[in-house]
Amino acid sequence: MTSILTLLLAGAVIALITAAVWQHFRYLRVRRERLEDRQPLLYGGATFHTVTFLKVEAAEGREGELATLRALRGAIESAGGGRVIYAGLVGVTMAESEQLANDWSAVLLTQYPSKDAFERRHESAEVRQVLGGCERSYVHGFRRPALLNGMLPIGLGVMRLLDIALRREPILPFQPLAAEDALPQIQLKREEILQLDDYRNIRDDAIVVVNLIQPGTAEQRGADRSYTREMMRGMAEGGYGPVHMGRAIQVEGEHRFEQFVAVYYPGIDHMHAMIGSAFMNRIGPGKQLGDTLAVATIPVLSKLGGAEQ
């Protein structure tokens, strides 16, 4: 009997490990192929990350935005500086900040060996020249724990298994809601995200929402936790969700944020279906923060040239 139990336990452990590995590489494949994300899985404890928001002159158009991203990538990665791990064009602002400008053209995520390495490269003539050619720019730092981020897909997998075990009602597919029946703020957002359709010729199967977050009061945090829990359930069910998460660190200006999060959604049609759903109409008012900047971006790193690291 003991040997049978041992075999069953060993089989269960192997099955769990296999499922965890499958889940991890399932998300990694999506990040590499759809998001064009080049974040290394392992890196040193001193590693420092930044998110750079760029506003390019409107007259330069989309080619001007890509050219600016291309030039900034080259300046950052020259002389062994940083490594650009994600680049995206901003399709629409999902949530407006009270601290920052809210009209942006593009976003870069970068990894540096250390905060000192970031500061040296950020102050270099090459980087300053590119940023100086923009209408405006803003950089915020963040610490991205490798273990926490590596476990995100596993956590989503566990959440999905619990939903199945507890027979919770599925969230997907989203049930549509007539526009006239939606809350006013949801109606407005449904109209705003129509701007994403202009980017279908670039990529329509992946959106990364980049967030800087400042939590609110205790009451707001409670409401936001409920909202986040329901959103995460949908992400676990649909195989999407957070790809970068960390503690925000101020590197310029006086703007205060506590968290940085970048979340993958499986495309423009998915975003329309989600915002236009009864689900979002029900949980949307629960998203309550002290302040946040959230922009929906379209992956474009492969269009910038240079070595894919």
C-alpha positions in Angstrom: 0.0 0.0 0.0 2.8 2.4 0.9 4.5 1.9 -2.4 1.3 2.5 -4.3 0.7 5.8 -2.4 4.3 6.8 -3.1 3.9 6.2 -6.8 0.6 8.1 -6.8 2.2 11.0 -5.0 5.2 11.0 -7.3 2.9 10.9 -10.3 0.9 13.9 -8.9 4.1 15.8 -8.4 5.4 15.1 -11.9 2.0 16.1 -13.3 2.0 19.4 -11.4 5.6 20.2 -12.5 4.7 19.3 -16.1 1.6 21.5 -16.0 3.6 24.4 -14.5 6.4 24.1 -17.2 3.7 23.9 -20.0 1.9 27.0 -18.6 5.2 29.0 -18.3 6.3 28.3 -21.8 2.8 28.8 -23.2 2.9 32.4 -22.0 6.6 32.8 -23.0 5.8 31.8 -26.6 3.1 34.4 -26.8 5.4 37.1 -25.4 8.1 36.3 -27.9 5.9 35.9 -30.9 3.0 38.3 -30.4 4.4 40.9 -28.1 7.9 40.8 -29.6 9.0 41.0 -26.0 12.7 40.3 -25.4 12.8 40.3 -21.6 15.4 37.7 -20.4 14.0 35.2 -17.8 17.0 35.5 -15.5 19.1 38.5 -14.6 21.1 40.0 -11.6 19.6 41.6 -8.5 21.0 45.0 -9.5 19.2 45.0 -12.8 17.1 48.2 -13.3 14.2 48.7 -15.7 12.6 51.8 -17.2 9.5 52.8 -19.1 9.9 55.7 -21.5 6.9 57.6 -22.8 7.4 59.6 -26.0 5.3 62.3 -27.7 6.4 62.7 -31.4 5.3 65.7 -33.4 1.9 64.8 -35.1 3.2 66.1 -38.4 5.8 63.3 -38.5 3.0 60.6 -38.6 3.4 56.9 -37.9 6.7 56.7 -39.8 8.1 59.5 -37.6 7.0 57.6 -34.5 8.8 54.5 -35.7 11.9 56.4 -36.7 12.0 58.0 -33.2 11.7 54.6 -31.5 14.4 53.2 -33.8 16.8 56.1 -33.1 16.2 55.9 -29.3 16.7 52.1 -29.3 20.0 52.6 -31.1 21.1 55.3 -28.7 20.1 53.2 -25.6 21.8 50.0 -26.8 25.0 51.6 -28.1 28.3 51.2 -26.1 26.8 48.3 -24.1 24.2 50.5 -22.5 20.7 49.1 -22.0 18.6 46.5 -23.7 15.2 47.5 -25.2 12.8 44.7 -24.3 9.5 46.1 -25.6 8.4 48.8 -28.0 4.9 49.9 -28.7 2.9 52.6 -30.5 0.2 54.1 -28.3 -3.2 53.4 -29.8 -5.3 55.0 -27.1 -5.1 56.3 -23.5 -7.1 53.9 -21.3 -6.8 56.0 -18.1 -5.6 59.5 -17.6 -3.2 60.7 -14.9 -3.6 63.8 -12.9 0.2 64.1 -12.6 1.4 63.5 -16.1 0.5 64.5 -19.7 -1.8 61.9 -21.2 -1.2 62.3 -24.9 1.7 60.0 -25.9 2.8 58.4 -29.2 5.0 55.5 -28.2 6.5 53.5 -25.3 9.8 51.7 -24.7 10.7 49.3 -21.9 14.4 49.0 -21.3 16.6 46.8 -19.0 19.9 48.1 -17.7 22.6 46.2 -15.7 22.1 48.7 -12.8 20.5 52.1 -11.9 23.9 53.7 -12.4 24.1 52.3 -15.9 20.7 53.7 -16.7 21.7 57.2 -15.4 24.9 57.2 -17.5 23.2 56.2 -20.7 20.2 58.5 -20.0 22.5 61.4 -19.7 24.5 60.5 -22.8 24.6 62.8 -25.8 23.0 60.2 -28.0 20.0 59.6 -25.9 19.5 63.3 -25.0 19.6 64.2 -28.7 16.8 61.7 -29.6 14.7 62.8 -26.6 15.3 66.5 -27.4 13.8 65.9 -30.8 10.5 64.9 -29.3 7.7 67.2 -28.4 8.1 65.7 -24.9 9.2 62.6 -23.1 9.0 61.0 -19.6 10.9 58.2 -18.0 10.0 56.2 -14.9 12.0 53.4 -13.4 10.9 50.2 -11.8 12.4 47.1 -10.1 11.2 43.9 -11.8 11.7 40.9 -9.5 12.6 37.9 -11.7 11.0 35.3 -9.5 7.7 37.2 -9.1 7.4 37.8 -12.8 8.4 34.2 -13.6 5.6 33.0 -11.4 2.9 35.1 -12.9 1.8 32.5 -15.5 1.8 29.8 -12.8 -0.4 31.9 -10.5 -2.8 32.4 -13.3 -2.9 28.7 -14.0 -3.6 28.0 -10.3 -6.4 30.5 -10.4 -7.9 28.8 -13.4 -7.8 25.4 -11.8 -9.6 26.8 -8.7 -12.3 28.3 -10.9 -12.8 24.9 -12.6 -12.8 23.0 -9.3 -15.2 25.4 -7.6 -17.4 25.5 -10.8 -17.4 29.3 -11.0 -19.3 30.8 -13.9 -17.0 31.4 -16.9 -16.3 34.9 -17.9 -15.5 34.1 -21.6 -16.7 34.6 -24.1 -17.8 38.1 -23.2 -21.5 38.7 -23.3 -22.2 41.8 -25.4 -24.2 44.7 -23.9 -26.1 47.3 -26.0 -24.3 50.6 -25.9 -27.4 52.4 -24.6 -27.5 50.1 -21.6 -23.9 50.7 -20.6 -22.8 53.1 -17.9 -21.8 56.6 -19.2 -18.1 56.1 -18.5 -18.2 52.7 -20.3 -20.0 54.2 -23.3 -17.3 56.8 -23.5 -14.5 54.2 -23.4 -16.2 52.1 -26.1 -16.0 55.1 -28.4 -12.4 56.0 -27.4 -11.0 52.5 -28.2 -12.3 52.7 -31.8 -8.9 54.4 -32.3 -7.3 51.0 -32.0 -8.8 50.0 -35.3 -6.3 52.4 -37.0 -3.5 50.1 -36.0 -4.8 46.8 -37.5 -2.4 47.0 -40.4 0.5 46.9 -37.9 -0.8 44.2 -35.6 -4.3 43.2 -34.5 -3.6 40.1 -32.3 -1.8 41.8 -29.4 -2.2 44.8 -27.2 0.0 45.7 -24.2 -1.5 48.1 -21.7 1.3 49.9 -19.9 0.3 51.2 -16.4 1.9 53.5 -13.8 -0.2 53.1 -10.7 -0.6 55.1 -7.5 -3.1 53.3 -5.1 -5.8 55.3 -3.5 -7.5 55.3 -0.1 -8.3 52.1 1.9 -11.8 52.2 0.5 -10.6 52.6 -3.1 -8.0 49.8 -2.6 -10.8 47.5 -1.5 -12.9 48.2 -4.5 -9.9 47.9 -6.8 -9.0 44.5 -5.4 -12.4 43.2 -6.3 -12.1 44.6 -9.8 -8.6 43.2 -10.2 -9.7 39.8 -9.0 -12.4 39.5 -11.6 -10.1 40.8 -14.3 -7.5 38.2 -13.4 -10.1 35.4 -13.5 -10.8 36.4 -17.1 -7.1 36.5 -17.9 -6.5 33.1 -16.4 -9.4 31.7 -18.4 -8.3 33.3 -21.7 -4.5 32.8 -21.4 -3.4 36.4 -21.2 -2.5 38.8 -18.4 0.5 40.6 -16.8 3.9 40.3 -18.4 5.9 42.9 -16.5 5.3 43.9 -12.9 7.4 45.8 -10.4 7.8 48.6 -7.9 7.9 52.0 -9.5 11.0 54.2 -8.9 11.0 57.9 -9.6 14.0 58.9 -11.8 12.9 62.4 -13.1 10.3 65.0 -12.1 8.2 65.0 -9.0 5.6 62.4 -10.1 4.7 59.7 -7.6 3.7 56.2 -8.5 4.0 52.9 -6.6 3.6 50.2 -9.2 4.4 49.5 -12.8 2.4 46.8 -14.7 2.3 45.9 -18.3 -0.6 43.6 -19.3 -1.1 41.6 -22.5 -4.5 41.4 -24.1 -5.1 39.1 -27.2 -5.8 41.8 -29.7 -8.1 44.6 -30.9 -11.2 42.5 -31.3 -10.8 41.2 -27.8 -10.5 44.7 -26.4 -13.7 45.8 -28.2 -15.5 42.7 -26.9 -14.3 43.2 -23.3 -15.1 46.9 -23.1 -18.5 46.3 -24.8 -19.5 43.5 -22.4 -21.9 43.1 -19.6 -18.9 41.9 -17.6 -17.0 45.2 -17.9 -20.2 47.2 -17.2 -20.6 45.3 -14.0 -17.0 45.4 -12.7 -15.7 48.6 -14.3 -16.8 51.1 -11.6 -14.6 49.0 -9.1 -11.4 50.2 -10.8 -10.5 52.9 -8.3 -7.0 54.3 -7.9 -5.3 57.4 -6.4 -3.8 58.1 -9.8 -2.8 56.1 -12.9 -1.6 56.5 -16.4 -2.6 53.6 -18.6 -1.9 53.4 -22.4 -2.9 50.6 -24.8 0.1 49.9 -27.1 0.7 48.0 -30.3 3.9 45.9 -30.4 6.4 47.2 -33.0 9.9 46.1 -31.8 10.4 44.0 -34.9 9.9 47.1 -37.1 12.8 48.9 -35.5 15.7 46.9 -36.9 18.8 46.1 -35.0 19.7 42.9 -33.3 17.0 40.9 -31.6 18.5 40.2 -28.2 
